[in-house]
Amino acid sequence: METFMEMFGGYIIPLFVAILVIVLVAISKSKQKKFKNEITSKIIKEMFPDADYRPGEYITRDEYTDMCFPIGDNFSGSDLLYATTKGGRKFRFCEINTSTTVHSGKTTTTVPVFNGGIFSFEYSKSFASPVFIHKKWQSNQSVIKTWGSHKIETENVTFNKKFVVNAEDDETAFYICTPKFMEKLLNFADTYKKGLMITFKDNWVHIAISQLDMFKAPTFGSRKPEKIAKFSQRSHEDLERIDKFIEDLEIDSRMFK
């Protein structure tokens, strides 16, 4: 006669593993939330005294779509931050995770579309027309077509190999893609090896960096001083790098309406 384990062991063990994973994920999320509320918020305030940090919030789906970045069926995020750079430029940041669910027969697969951090910098005037720049490994043509832009080639061969520029108006695109800007963007892109997308639209510059999880807490020993110091340094470096890049853009007044 079969024992209980022989009869049901094939079901009990996978079920136990599934429950264990759920419990561990719940514990991890709880620790992340506590770390962000108690430590991350303090570090951010030290960098930006006027910071408004909301760990559990993120921009709306409509706000994200308006940036002309690729989007899937699923949409979530975290770490919404409003602050002002050292140069006096107001900005917004948040983490976004968007994916598409694909059904094929009995198989369901989740395909990542974008997972990373988005910086949005506000200007006092609106750009004359939208300009969209992205690294070539990302294919966002389906998104670009929705606002009627076309591809533009610059005189910088190295830049053209790494980036695609799309715009409604050639003149605005070339005011943005100056030799100095393209050089700075190439250097900036070397820091972030994965996806990089930039949208100049209305009175905003949106920068999307794939796989940037700037405020993710250390997994183990998160309360140790050396862990906090390393986390703080990493966050400082990312924010200062973005800040410097946006200040170095030297936005030309001819780009605006």
N, C-alpha and C positions, 0 to 999 in steps of 0.2 A: 504493500500500500504506500502511495506517495506521501511524503511528509508535507507539512504546510509550506516550508521554504521551497521545496521542489515544485509545488503547485503554483505558488504565487511570488516566488523570489524574483522571477523575471520582470514583475511589475513593481514590487516593493522597492527594489534597489534604485531603479531610475526615478521613481517618485520621491524617494528620500533625497537623492542628489538634486532634483529639481527644487524641492523645498529648501534645502541647504543653500542653494544659489540665491533664491529669493530672499532668504533671511540675511545673507551676507551683503547683498545689494542694498537692502533696506538699512542695514547698519552703516554701510559706507556712505549712503546718501545723508543719513542723520549726522554723521561726523563732518561731512562736507558742509552741511548747512550751519552747524555750530561753529566750525572754523571760520567760515565766511562772515558770519554775524559778529564774532568776537575778535578775530584777528585781521582778516582781509579788509574789513571796513575801516579799521584803525590805520592800517598801512596806506590805504587810499587817501584817507583824510590828511595824512602827513605829506603826501605828494600834492594833493589838490584840496586846499582848505574849504573850497565851496562845493565839494563833491556831494552828489546825491546818488548813493549806491543802493540798488535794490536787487539783492542776490537772486530772488525767485522770479523776477520779471524780465520781459524782453519786448522788443518792438512787435507791432502787429504784422500780420501776414500782408496786409495792404501796404504798409510802410516798406516792408522788404521788397515786395513786388515792384514798387515805384522806383526802386534803385536799379531795376533792369538786371538783377542777378538771377541765375537759374533757380528754380523752385520746384519741389516735388509735391506729392499728395500729402505727405506728413510734414508737420512744421512745429518746432518747439525751440526753446532757448532758455537763457538765464543771464545773470550778471549785468543787468541794465545799469549803466553809469552815465550820469550827466556831470560835466565838469568844465573847467577852463584851463587851457594850456598856459605855460609860463609866458608865452607871447601874447596872451589875451584872447586867444581864439576859442570860442565855445565849441565843445564837441560832445558826441554821444557814442557810447560803446555798448556792445552786447555780444553774447555768444549765440550763434544760430545753428540748428541742426535740422536739415530738411532732406527728405528721402522720398523715393517712389516705391510703392508696393506693386510687384509684378506677379500676376497669377498665370501659371502655365499648367493646365490639367489639375492635378492634385497638389502641385508644388507652389508654394508662395515664397517669393524672394524679396527682400528689402534692398533696394539699390541706392547707395548714398548719392546725393546730388551736391550738397555743400555742408561741410561741418567745420566751423571755425569762428573767428572773431571779426566783427565789422565795426569800423570807426567811421563816424560821420561828422564832418567839419562844416560849420555854418558860416556863410558869407553874407554881407549886407546887401549884395545885389545878385540877380540871377544871371546864369550863363546864357549867352545868346541862343545856344541850342545844345542838346545832350551830346556828350562824347563818352564812349565806353572803351576801356582798354583792358585786355586780359592776356595772360600767358597762353601760349599756343597749345599747351597740352590739354587745356580745358575747351571743350566744344560747346559754346553757348549760342550757336546760331539761331536756334529756335526761339530764344529769348530776345535776341537782338532784332530779329525780323518784326517783332510786335510793335516796335516804334519806328519802323521805316528807315533805318540807317543803312549805310553801305560801307564796305571796307575801304580803308585808306592806306596807301603805302607812303612811308616816309623816306627821306634820303639816307637814313642810317641803316645800313644793311644788317648789322648785328642786332639792332633793335627789331627790325622786321622779322628776323629769324626767331626771336623769343616772344614777341608780342603781336597781338592783332589790335588794330585801332578801327573802331566803327563810329560813324557820326552821321548826322543828318546834313551837316554843313561843313564843307572842307575847310573854310576859312577859320572857324572856331577851333577845329581840330589842330590846325597848324599853329595857331596862336598858343595852344597848350603844349604841343609836341615840339618844343624848341630843342636845339642840340643839348643845351644844359639840362633841361628836364629829362630827356631821354637817357642821358648819362647817369643822372641821379636815380632814375627808376631802375636802370640796369643794376646799379650798385645795391639799391634797396632790395631788389628781387633776389640777389645772391644770398641775402640773409635768410629769406624765407623760400626754401627750395621747392615747396609745394605750390598750390594754386595762389594766384594773386590777381585780383580784379579791382579796377578803379572806375567809378562813374562820376562824371561831372554833369550835374543835372539840377535845374532850377537854381537855388542858392546854396547847394550842398556839394561837397566832395565826399564820396563814399569809398572807403577802402576795405575790401574783403580779403582776409588772409586765411587760407585753408589750414585746418588743424591747429589753429592758434587757440589754446585754452589757457588764457593768461592768468586767471584767478583760481585754477584748480589747486586744491590743497594737497600737501604731501600725503602719500598713502599711508606710510608707517611713521610713527613717532612724530606726528605733526606738531606736537607741543614743544618739542625740543628746541632750544634757542638756535642751534645751528641750522635746523630745518626751516625755522621761521625766517632767519637771516637770508638763507639761500632763496626762499620763496619771494621775499621782499626784493632782493637784488634782481631776480629774473623779471618781476613785474615792473620794477623801475626801468630796467633796460629796454623792455618792449615799449613802454609808454614814451620814454625819452626818444627812442628811435623813430617812432611814428610822429612825435611832436616835431622833431628836427626836420623830417622829410616834408611835412606839410608846410612848415615855415620856409623851407628852402625852395618851395615851388615858385615863389615870386610871381603870383598871379597877375597877369597883364590886364589892365583895365579894358582893353579891346575885346576881351573874352565875354564881357558882360553886355547885357541889353542896353 
